Each structure stands twice: as C-alpha cells, then as structure tokens.
Amino acid sequence: MALALVAQRQSKGLLISLQISSLEISPFLQRLISRGLRIVHHLEMRLVQKAHEFITTVLKESASAIDMTCGNGMDSLFLARIVGERGNVYAFDIQEEAISRTKELLQENNCASQANLFKACHSQIELYLPQEIKGHVNSITMNLGYLPKGNHDISTRSKTTIPAMLTAYDWMQSGGVMTVIAYRGHKGGKEEAEEVRKLINEKKWKLSLDQGRKKADSPLLYMISKL
C-alpha cells in the first residue's frame, strides 16, 4: 500500500512537517504510525522494514528471539507478534526509559506474556538468557545509536557493541539471522559502524548490506546469516 505520510515534530517552538510520499509501508509499520510512533525519516523507515522482512524469512511461531537494544519497543513488538505466546522475546536496554516504553507498547498490543525485559547492557546478555536456548536463538535485532527522543549523550559504543555481536552470534542457531542498523550521523556513529564492518569481515560471516543513499552519514543495515 502506497501512503503519503506526514510526520510532525516540535523544534524550538516551531512545528516542522516532513512529507514522505509514494512509500510502501508494511501493515505492521502502518499500525505503529497510526498509534503515534512516528518515524520521520524515509530511509530509516525503509531500513527498519527491510530488516523486518529479512527476519520474517526465518522467524516462526514458538521460537526464541532477542532485541539487543529495545529502545521504543518497535522491534520487540515485531518479534513478539511472530513468536506468539509459545515463543520468547528477550529485550535489553541500559535505560529505564527504554524498558518502560517497550513494556507499555507490548502491553497495549497484548504481547507482554512472551516478552522478557532486562535493564542491562547488550554486551551482558549471557548473564540473563536461559542456558537452554544457547545455540537455539532464531533471530536477533540491534539498532545502534541513541534512544529516540532520549539523552543523545547515552549511545551505543563499539567497545560494548562488538562483544555483544560476538556473544549474540554464539547464541544463534544454524540458519538464524541477526540484523544491525548502524546510525552514523551522531558522535562516534561512523567509527562504530566501521568496527561492525571489520568484525563481520574478520569472522567471514555471511552478510547482506544495505547502504541506503550511500552518503557518509546515512545509516547502514547489516543482515547477517549464520551458516
């Protein structure tokens, strides 16, 4: 379905409108937009949708999935809808605000029962995950950067992101997938994205990369498959 989306935000007392036209939006993202979770950047929306499409190729009902950086809860809800009540989603974030937003979104959509939320760094997931799912995690998602509408001084860094990715890959099942969206427009973002690229190359992980508009500061989507 092609939509004309108008997203609005407040900046220095002025209301700014951004017009996005002729954009194909999945029904899932349409529902999120309709409830007020506005995604104001065309490219970011496309990358999120592409990451979701990649995950749906393998994620099934009753599976286990991890949201390494739950943020506003959009990915956690997406995963929870697919795995259903017989599955499990493990969501992590270091900020209480992110955990609260995610919990509220899951509750509003009757998906809280299959979600497990942890206020913890993504580099420490193995301290919280049940050992029986090690090597059996179907899908993992991670969005780098800072919490939308949150404190921009609190953001992911390569010193924790790289160990987090290594641990996550270890917990994935054969045939599982991991998506990483790296935002490069903030301080440290480009360096973090480069470290992610280096890790994937060094480990020779199977990768599909979406470079968006190929601008130096545009976000990157890494889609990793475990053979």
C-alpha positions as CSV (number, residue, x, y, z in Angstrom):
1,M,0.0,0.0,0.0
2,A,1.4,3.4,-1.0
3,L,0.9,6.1,1.5
4,A,1.6,9.8,1.8
5,L,2.9,10.2,5.4
6,V,3.2,13.5,7.2
7,A,5.4,13.3,10.3
8,Q,5.5,16.2,12.7
9,R,7.9,17.2,15.5
10,Q,8.4,20.1,17.8
11,S,11.7,22.1,17.5
12,K,12.3,25.4,19.3
13,G,8.6,26.2,19.5
14,L,8.1,25.6,15.7
15,L,6.1,22.8,14.2
16,I,8.1,21.1,11.4
17,S,6.3,18.9,8.9
18,L,8.1,16.3,6.8
19,Q,6.3,14.9,3.8
20,I,7.1,11.4,2.6
21,S,5.2,10.3,-0.5
22,S,4.8,7.1,-2.5
23,L,6.3,5.0,0.2
24,E,5.5,1.3,0.5
25,I,4.8,0.6,4.2
26,S,4.1,-2.8,5.7
27,P,0.8,-3.2,7.7
28,F,2.9,-3.6,10.9
29,L,4.6,-0.2,10.5
30,Q,1.2,1.4,9.4
31,R,-0.2,0.3,12.8
32,L,2.7,1.8,14.7
33,I,2.4,5.0,12.8
34,S,-1.3,5.2,13.4
35,R,-0.8,5.0,17.1
36,G,1.6,7.9,17.2
37,L,5.0,6.2,16.9
38,R,6.2,8.5,14.1
39,I,9.2,7.6,12.0
40,V,10.3,10.8,10.4
41,H,13.0,9.7,8.1
42,H,12.2,7.9,4.8
43,L,15.5,5.9,4.8
44,E,15.2,4.9,8.4
45,M,11.7,3.6,7.8
46,R,12.8,1.6,4.8
47,L,15.8,0.0,6.6
48,V,13.6,-1.0,9.5
49,Q,11.1,-2.6,7.2
50,K,13.8,-4.4,5.2
51,A,15.3,-5.7,8.5
52,H,11.8,-7.0,9.5
53,E,11.4,-8.6,6.1
54,F,14.7,-10.3,6.4
55,I,13.8,-11.7,9.9
56,T,10.4,-13.0,8.7
57,T,12.2,-15.3,6.3
58,V,13.3,-17.5,9.3
59,L,11.4,-16.4,12.4
60,K,8.5,-18.7,13.3
61,E,5.9,-19.1,16.0
62,S,7.2,-20.5,19.3
63,A,10.8,-19.5,18.5
64,S,13.3,-17.5,20.6
65,A,14.4,-14.1,19.6
66,I,16.5,-11.3,21.1
67,D,16.1,-7.5,20.8
68,M,19.6,-6.3,21.9
69,T,18.6,-2.6,22.1
70,C,14.8,-2.3,22.6
71,G,14.6,1.5,22.6
72,N,11.0,2.4,21.8
73,G,10.0,-1.2,21.6
74,M,9.1,-1.4,18.0
75,D,11.4,-4.4,17.2
76,S,10.4,-6.2,20.4
77,L,6.7,-5.9,19.4
78,F,7.5,-7.1,15.9
79,L,9.3,-10.2,17.2
80,A,6.7,-10.9,19.9
81,R,3.9,-10.8,17.3
82,I,5.6,-13.5,15.3
83,V,6.8,-15.9,18.1
84,G,3.4,-15.7,19.8
85,E,2.5,-16.8,23.3
86,R,4.5,-20.1,23.0
87,G,7.7,-18.2,22.0
88,N,10.0,-15.9,23.8
89,V,11.5,-12.5,23.2
90,Y,14.4,-11.3,25.3
91,A,14.8,-7.5,25.2
92,F,17.6,-5.5,26.6
93,D,18.4,-1.8,27.1
94,I,20.6,0.1,29.6
95,Q,18.0,2.9,30.0
96,E,14.9,2.6,32.2
97,E,13.0,4.9,29.9
98,A,13.5,2.4,27.0
99,I,12.4,-0.5,29.1
100,S,9.3,1.4,30.2
101,R,8.4,2.4,26.6
102,T,8.8,-1.2,25.4
103,K,6.8,-2.6,28.3
104,E,3.9,-0.2,27.6
105,L,3.9,-0.9,23.9
106,L,3.9,-4.7,24.5
107,Q,1.1,-4.4,27.0
108,E,-1.0,-2.3,24.7
109,N,-0.7,-4.9,22.0
110,N,-1.3,-7.9,24.3
111,C,2.2,-9.2,23.7
112,A,3.7,-8.8,27.1
113,S,3.4,-12.5,28.1
114,Q,6.0,-13.7,25.6
115,A,8.5,-10.8,26.4
116,N,11.3,-10.8,29.0
117,L,12.7,-7.3,29.6
118,F,16.1,-6.6,31.1
119,K,17.7,-3.3,32.1
120,A,21.2,-4.4,31.1
121,C,24.0,-3.7,28.5
122,H,23.7,-5.7,25.3
123,S,27.2,-7.0,25.9
124,Q,26.0,-8.9,29.0
125,I,23.1,-10.8,27.6
126,E,24.5,-14.2,28.5
127,L,24.1,-13.3,32.2
128,Y,20.3,-13.1,31.7
129,L,19.4,-15.6,29.0
130,P,18.4,-19.2,30.0
131,Q,21.2,-21.6,29.1
132,E,18.8,-24.0,27.3
133,I,18.4,-21.6,24.4
134,K,22.1,-21.2,23.7
135,G,22.6,-22.2,20.1
136,H,18.8,-22.1,19.5
137,V,18.1,-18.4,19.2
138,N,16.3,-17.9,15.8
139,S,16.5,-14.1,15.3
140,I,18.4,-11.2,16.8
141,T,18.0,-7.4,16.1
142,M,20.1,-4.5,17.2
143,N,19.8,-0.8,16.5
144,L,22.9,1.2,17.3
145,G,23.0,4.9,18.4
146,Y,20.9,6.7,21.0
147,L,17.3,6.3,22.2
148,P,14.9,8.3,20.0
149,K,13.8,11.4,21.9
150,G,16.2,10.4,24.7
151,N,19.5,11.6,26.0
152,H,21.9,11.8,23.0
153,D,24.9,11.6,25.3
154,I,23.9,8.0,26.1
155,S,24.5,5.8,23.0
156,T,26.0,2.5,22.0
157,R,29.8,2.2,21.6
158,S,31.9,-0.2,19.7
159,K,33.6,-1.3,23.0
160,T,30.4,-3.0,24.0
161,T,28.7,-3.5,20.6
162,I,31.5,-5.7,19.3
163,P,31.4,-8.1,22.3
164,A,27.6,-8.0,22.1
165,M,27.6,-9.2,18.5
166,L,30.1,-11.9,19.2
167,T,28.0,-13.2,22.1
168,A,24.8,-12.9,20.1
169,Y,26.2,-14.9,17.1
170,D,27.3,-17.6,19.5
171,W,23.8,-18.0,20.8
172,M,22.2,-18.1,17.4
173,Q,21.1,-21.4,15.8
174,S,22.4,-22.5,12.5
175,G,20.2,-20.8,9.9
176,G,19.4,-18.0,12.3
177,V,19.7,-14.3,11.4
178,M,20.9,-11.0,13.0
179,T,20.1,-7.5,11.8
180,V,22.2,-4.5,12.9
181,I,21.2,-0.9,11.9
182,A,24.1,1.4,12.4
183,Y,23.4,5.1,12.6
184,R,26.4,7.2,11.6
185,G,25.1,10.8,12.0
186,H,25.9,11.2,15.7
187,K,29.2,11.4,17.5
188,G,31.0,8.1,17.3
189,G,28.5,6.6,14.9
190,K,30.8,6.3,11.9
191,E,33.5,4.7,14.0
192,E,31.1,2.2,15.5
193,A,29.7,1.2,12.1
194,E,33.3,0.7,10.8
195,E,34.1,-1.6,13.7
196,V,31.0,-3.6,13.0
197,R,32.1,-4.0,9.4
198,K,35.6,-5.1,10.4
199,L,34.2,-7.7,12.7
200,I,31.9,-9.2,10.1
201,N,34.8,-9.3,7.6
202,E,37.2,-10.8,10.1
203,K,34.8,-13.5,11.1
204,K,33.7,-14.1,7.5
205,W,30.1,-14.0,8.5
206,K,27.5,-14.3,5.6
207,L,26.4,-10.7,5.1
208,S,23.9,-8.7,3.0
209,L,24.4,-4.9,3.3
210,D,22.0,-2.1,2.6
211,Q,23.9,1.2,2.3
212,G,20.8,3.3,1.8
213,R,21.6,6.5,0.0
214,K,25.4,5.8,0.2
215,K,26.1,9.1,2.0
216,A,28.8,9.2,4.5
217,D,26.4,9.8,7.4
218,S,23.4,7.7,6.3
219,P,22.5,4.6,8.3
220,L,23.7,1.1,7.3
221,L,21.7,-2.2,7.6
222,Y,23.8,-5.3,8.2
223,M,21.9,-8.5,7.6
224,I,23.8,-11.5,9.0
225,S,23.0,-15.2,8.5
226,K,24.6,-18.0,10.5
227,L,25.5,-20.9,8.3
